[in-house]
Amino acid sequence: MDAEVIFIRTKNMLRQIPMKRIIWDYDVDADELRAFLDGKEKQFHHFIREMLYVRILERLSWYEVLECMPLSLIRRMLNPETISMLRSESMRRKYDYAARVLHKQALPPSGWQGR
């Protein structure tokens, strides 16, 4: 397997995740990383799952995440703990909104009321 790319199967299609954009600062095996993301491995170097989720959310665009990851994994990634670890406030708001939509929760008011 190419060490530059992680392949994830979604709905009978093989999608690529550009691995160097997620973990550019470590020499890691793509198969190990995929197994960790899939939940087949409990450990991946020193990472906890939420740390890896944060790296994915901060380094890939939302559209790349949607294209590369199965929806079940995206739902797991978008939990309050992971969202709170994101560095940018605007990114936390964006992913909090996406999490609410994916988990079928009530959305916050639009902010347009009373204008």
Phi, psi and omega in degrees: 000142179294128182287348182276342189226143173253132178255132177232133180271126176226125178046052177064017177239147179261121180249154180250142171245124178291099188300321182297335178281339180269308184232074181280341187260007179227149173266103185233161178268129183298323179295319178296318180296316179297318179297323178294315179297322180285351180086008180280335177243140181274336182232149174216097185052231181263003185285141162264158185304318182297324178297318178292320176301316179299315178301317180297312183293326182277336186256339178251151175288161179302321181291325175293320177299313180298321183285326188267335189247144173293149182302325179298322178289320179298319177300318178294321181295321185273069176247162184304321181297313180296313182300321180292340180276350179293140186288321186268134177298319180295324177292321177298318178296315181299313182283334173295318178297313179299319179297318179298319179295311183294328181264009177055046177258165178296141179268152178291160178302153185287336183091358181268352184291137176081012179256000000 
